[in-house]
Amino acid sequence: MNKTINQRAWLFVIPVFILVAFNAVVPLMTVVNYAFQETFANNVFTWEGTRWFKQILRSDRFHAALGRQFMFTGVILLIQIPLGIAIALSMPKKGIGVPICLVLMSMPLLIPWNVVGAMWNIFALPEIGFLGHSLNDLGFDYNFTQQIGDAWFTTILMDVWHWTSLVVLLSYAGLQSIQPAYYQAAEIDGASKWAIFRYIELPKMKKVLTIAILLRFMDSFMIYTEPFVLTGGGPGNATAFLSIDLVKMALGQFDLGPAAAMSLIYFFIVLLVCWVFYNLMMRNEEQK
Amino acid sequence: MIFQKLYAATGSWDTVAKAHEKSFFDFEFITWMAWTWQTAVFFIFIALCLTGMILWEKKVPGGTPRRGILSLDTTRGDRLFISLLSAAYIHLVWLGLVDASLWFATIISVLFSIIVFRYV
């Protein structure tokens, strides 16, 4: 029996295709065009070749922003992943506590980025904010608008508050999917708590943890709104992460050419990391 | 080339800030993207790569999946992606560290893609 070949369903893809073309492909092409030219405005462009790429790749400013970005992403991953797992492990497995915990955990995730930034800004202000005022009362010399260490501390604390629950929810889902038989077998063998975690729970959570790390990496690597509202990249450039520096260059200085070159370099870093994680996930899938 | 006619001001600094006459192909819906013939050639090359992959797939379906030296399961499309991404990185590293002509980076990228298509 011959199957009729009907390809007309492809027509349904057209709207998505147009949408992606206009909000991703066309802007990306424009950025590529900008990256090789100089402009002052009025849609007048002059060809500059690879000058902007050379300039960006060799500039201390870009190296510093990239360094800050990797440091921020590294620190929040080191905090959020273990903390998220620990919270997920200590959450109740059944009963009324489960929905309460889940709702409480998802609260921070529902708050818009700029609101989180504004909340933490007020919360941490040394004179009127609860956090800032209390810390100063306790004898710490805390002022996130003037001291670099305090600015970093506040930014990291804010991100941990906002996003750890994502890791918690994913880890919890991973934990819930473990069959009770594994725990029973471990109990018969007299396995320690650590052994259960290391040889049952962690391997079973591997898949969701890979996704959690990928999501947290990408989100924190592209973070803009929260530090922009909280510190505005300051004091000085201390918390000007890659995206904040990029916007400063593009809109503050109106250096569209260098900014376009910088965003392409940024894009390639993100693309590489995505590819690596995609392959890791596929490998996990295979082992299942 | 139509793309040379898109912008009268792509030539040199002399033309900066001078009104440019609308040429025959100067459509507003495309000129705002600030095309140059170089970037157009680049995107045409990408489009040709993708078209080539479609034709290749029609000729030899299945994408010849295999496990190469990176112990990754790759198909033809993966190999193209790896080649293009590495080409981008090779060019960036060249621009960042070396002052010699960028064409050497292009040659290295082509050689590297041949290796990727053979062994990865």
Interface residues (C-beta under 8 A of the other chain):
Chain A: V26 M29 T30 V32 N33 Y34 F36 Q37 T39 F40 N42 N43 V44 F45 T46 W47 T50 F53 K54 L57 R58 I265 F268 L271 L272 W275 N279 M282 E286
Chain B: Y7 A9 T10 G11 S12 W13 T15 V16 A17 H20 T31 W32 M33 A34 W35 T36 Q38 T39 F42 F43 L72 D73 F81 L85 A88 Y89 L92 L95 G96 L102
